[in-house]
Amino acid sequence: MNATVNASKECDRDTSVTSVIFPVLYSILCIVALVLNSLAAWIFFRIPSSTTFLVFLKNVVVADLLMTLTIPIKILSDAGVGFWQLRAFHCRFSAVLFYITMYISILLLGLISLDRYLKIVKPFGKCALQKVRVGQRLSAAIWVVMLSLALPNVILSNQPPKPSGGKLKCSSMKGEAGKLWHEGFNYFCQVIFWGTFALMVFCYTFISKKVYESYKTSKSKSHAANRRTKAKVFVVVGVFFVCFAPFHFVRVPYTLTQTRDGGDCRAKKAIYIAKETTLWLSATNVCLDPLIYVFLCRVFRKRLMTTFCKDTQESSKSSLTHMEMSPMDHTTRLSHNDTSLINQCTSASSFNC
């Protein structure tokens, strides 16, 4: 009997994959996410928060940046670089922030879909959610509530770390109360994800239906515009589902292997690999969110275009100055692409979400 229990407790994970492949994947992800989200933050925080839509998008940018900043610690921890104390820090603080910012982002994406629904499907009805001040308070409430719910995971990871063979399992730092809270909080996160996904499907289904009806009423021949609208709906819901759904299928079984003893060792190892794979897929959302900004927010798209065109104009002016000093036959070498970009820049003057 004791031998069976000890065997189940000594089910060591095979980290040959997670300590080599995933650190490389996370490194690439971190670099791309840092560049894209820094650019998004630079653009968004130069735009006034004139709508709830912009308020929610700015909060998504902050959540994505915070999540991105936790990735380097996860990379070092998974790769086994440094002492086991780094792994303990990751388990108690960094991993908690990683997960909580992911769910804050999920909730905000749900609010964005609801905001789009109210603006497009119910354009003439006044709703408190469409007031900027309400949007700011709602965003602040999400941050406060989610961080407060995450705090017990930090406090209850209070057991002395017990590294085995230089490796440390995060679950070993939790007592019985910590494991119970961890399991309950994971069920709560399941409700957050699936509830938000259902809300998004509902909202974007009615948005696409409303847009289609408006085309029929106006007898518009713009099939391209209709296709663009459908593409936007597909991209937002599709990215959300593909990134997050696989992880939420795996997370409950994985949590049970953390909080309960026993079970087949081979199955535990397979679930662990599946969890790490789907978690990386969820993390890729920090790179894909900027695509949503481009698809959904005209003000972001035009500000990005204007910034890019401004740089193009400056480089074109310098090249023109250089050519003026050169022989006359070289003046015809002005690039057609530069000219078209300058024309696009002059047309991108009105910022309207």
N, C-alpha and C positions, 0 to 999 in steps of 0.2 A: 504493500500500500504506500509506504513512505517512499519507496524507490520510484513508484509511478509519479507521485507528486513532485519529487525532486527532478525527475526527468522532464516533466512539463515546465517546471520553473527554469530549467537550464536549456530551454529552446532558444539557442543563440541565433540571431539573424545573420543571413548571408549578406554582408555589406560590400561584396566585391563589385556589385553593380552600382549601388547607391553612393559609394564613396569615390567612384571614378567618373561614371557617365553623368550622373545628375549634377555634380559640381560644375562640370563643363557646360551643361545645358543652362543651369542657373546663371553662370557667368555671362553667357551670351545674352540671356534674357535681361539680366541686370543692366548691362551696358545699353541695350536698345531702349529699355524702359526708362532709364535715367535721362537719356537724350530726348526722347519723345515727350515725357511728362514735364521735364524742365522747360522745353519749348512751349508746351501747352500752358504751364503755369505762367510763363513770361507773357504770353498773349492774353490769357484770361484776366490776369490781375492788372492789365492796362485797360480793361473794358469795365465800365460802371455796371454794378449789379442792378440793372433796371427791371429785370423780370425774375420770377421765381425759377424759371428754367436755367438762367445763368447762375443763380445762387446755388442750385443743386449741382450743376456741372463743376463749379469751382470747388465745392466740397468733395466731389469725386476725384478731382485732380489732387487735392491735399491727401486724401486717403490712399490713392495710388502711389504718391511720392513716399509717404511713410512706409507703405508696404515694400516698396522698392529698396528703401534704406535698410530694411531688416534682412534682405536677401544675402548681402556679403557675410553676415554672421552665420547664416544657415549654410552657406558654401563652405566656410572654414570648419564648421561643426561637422557637416556630413563627410568632408574630406579627411577628417581626423587630424587636421592641422592644429597645433597648439595642445594645451593641457586639457584634461577632462573638465576643469573649471569653466572653460569656454563653452563646453557642451551644457554644463549646468546653467550658465547664464542664458544660453539660448532656450533651454527648456522652460526656465522660470519667467523670463521677460520677453526676449526677442520673438519666440514662437507665438506667444500670446498676442503680441502686437500685430504680428503677421496675419493671424487668423481674424482678429477683431476688425482690422482695417478692411479685410476682404468682405466681411459681412456688412460693414458700414457702407462700402461701395455698392453692394447688392441692394441694400435698402434704398439708397439714393437713386439707383437706376430704376427701381420700382416707382419712386416718386416722380422721376422724370417722365416715365410712361404715362402716369396719371395726369401730370401737368399737360402733356401733349394731347391727351384725350379730352381734357376740359377745354383746351384752347381750340381744337379742331372740330370735335363732335358737339360740344356745348359752347359755341363761341359767344352767345348772347346772354348766357346765364352767369351771374356773379357768384363766385365761390371764394371763400376765405383763403383757400389754398393758393389762389392766384395772386394774393397780395405779397409783396416782397418781404415785408416785416414778418409775416406768418411763415414764409419759406425759410427765413433766417432762423426763426425760433424753432421750427420743426427740425432743421438741420442740426442745430445746437443740441436739441433734445435727443436726437439719434446718437450723437457723439457721447453725450453724458451717460445715457442709459447703457449703451453697449460697453463703454469703458468701465462703468460701474459693475456690470455683470461679469466682465473679464477679471476684475480685481481679485475675487476669491481664487481664481486659478493661480494667481501669483502668490497670494498669502498661504494657500493650502499646499503649495509645493514646498513644504517645510521639512521634509525628511532628509536626514544626512545622505548625500549622494553616495551610491554604492557602485562604483565602476567595476565592471567585470572584464578582465583582460584589456584594460585601458579604454573600454567602451561603457557608455552610460545610457540607459533607457530613461526617457523622461518620466514614464509611469512609475519608476522606482523612487522618485522624489515625492510622490503623493501618498498620504496616508489613506485610511478608509474614507474619511470625510472628503478628502481631495478627489478620490476616484469617483465617489458618488456625485459630487458637484460636476466633475468633468463629464460624466456620462449624461447627466440631466441637461447640461448646457449644450451638449452635442445634439440632443433631441430638439432643443429649442432652436438651434441653428438650422436643423432640417425644416422646421416649420417656417423659418424666415425665408429660406431659399425657395421651397416649393410654393409658398404663399405668394412670394414676389413673382415667380415665374408664371403662376396662374393669372396674376394681375396684369403682367405684361402681355400675355396672350390675349386676354380680354380687351385691353386698351388698344393694342395695335390692330386687332381684328376689326374693331369698330372704326378705327381711324382709316384703314384701307377701304372699308365699305363706304364710309362717308366721302372719301376722295373720289371713289369710283362713281358714286351717285351724282356728285357735283359735275363730273365730266359728262355723264349722260344728260343731266339737266341742261347744261350749257351747250350740248351737242358738239363738244370739243373733239377735234380730229387729232389731238396731240397724244398719240399712242406712246411716244417717247417719254412724255411727262408721266403718263400712267405707269409705265414700266419702271421709271425712276422711283416713284412712290412705293411700288411693291418691293423694289430692291432695298430701299431704306428699311422697310418693315422687316424683311427677311434678314438683313444684316444685323439689326439690333437684337431681335429675338434669337436668331441663329447663333450669333456670337455668344450670347448669354448662356444658351442651353449647352452648346458644344464645350464651352470652357468649364462650366460649373456642374452640370448634371452628372458626368461620370464620377466625379469626386464624391458627390452626395449619395450615389448608389453604393460606394465602397465604405464611406466613413462610419456608418453604424456598425457593420461587422468588425471593422478595425478597432473601433472604440471598445467593443465587447472583448476583444482579445487583450486590450490594455487593462481593463478594469476587472476581469474575471479570470480565475485560474482554470487550468485544464484546457482541453481541446487538442486537436491534432496539430503537431508541430509543423508538418509540411503545409497544412492549410494556413497556419499563422504566417509562415514565411511568404506564401503566395499573396495573402491579403496585404502584407506589409509592402511588397513590391508594387501591387496594384494601387495602394494608397499613395505611395511616393510618385508613381507615374501620373495619376489623375490630379494630384496636388500640383505638380509642375504645370499640367494643362490648365488648371485654375489660375495659376500665377501668370500665365501668358495674357490674361485679361488686362493686366496693367499696360501691355503693349497695344492691345486691340481697342481699349477705350478711346485713345486719340482718333481712331477711325470713326467712332461714333460721333465725336465732336465735329469732324469734317462733314459727315453725312447729315447730321441733324441740325447743326447750328450755323446758320448763314453768317452771323457776325464773326464767329471764329474762322470760318472758311475765307471770308473776305479780308479779315485782318491778316491772316496768314498770307494770302495772295498779295496784299498791299505791301507787307513787310518784304516778301520775296522780290516783288517788282521794284521796290525802292532800291534794293541792293543791285538789281539788274540795271536800273536807270543810271545809278552812280558809276557802275563799271562801263556802261555804254558811253556815258559822257566822257569818261577818262580815255576810252578808246577813240572817240570822236576827236578829242583834243589832240591826241597823238597823231591821228590821220590828217588833221588840218596842217600839221607841221611837216607831213610827208608829201610826196608828189601827188598831183591831182588824180592820177589814175587809180590810186589806192583807195579813194573815198568810196568806191562802189563795193567795198568788201564788208560793209556793215551787214551783220547777220540778220537774216529774215526772222529767226527765232527771237532775237533781241527786240526787234521792232514789234512783233506780235505780243510779246510779254509786256512791253511798255503800253500798248493799246489796251490790253486787259487791265493793266494797273490803273489807267485813267478812268476805266468804267467801274472799278470797284471802289466807289466812294461812299455809298450809303450803307451803314451798318444796321442791320435789322434782323433780329432773331425770329 
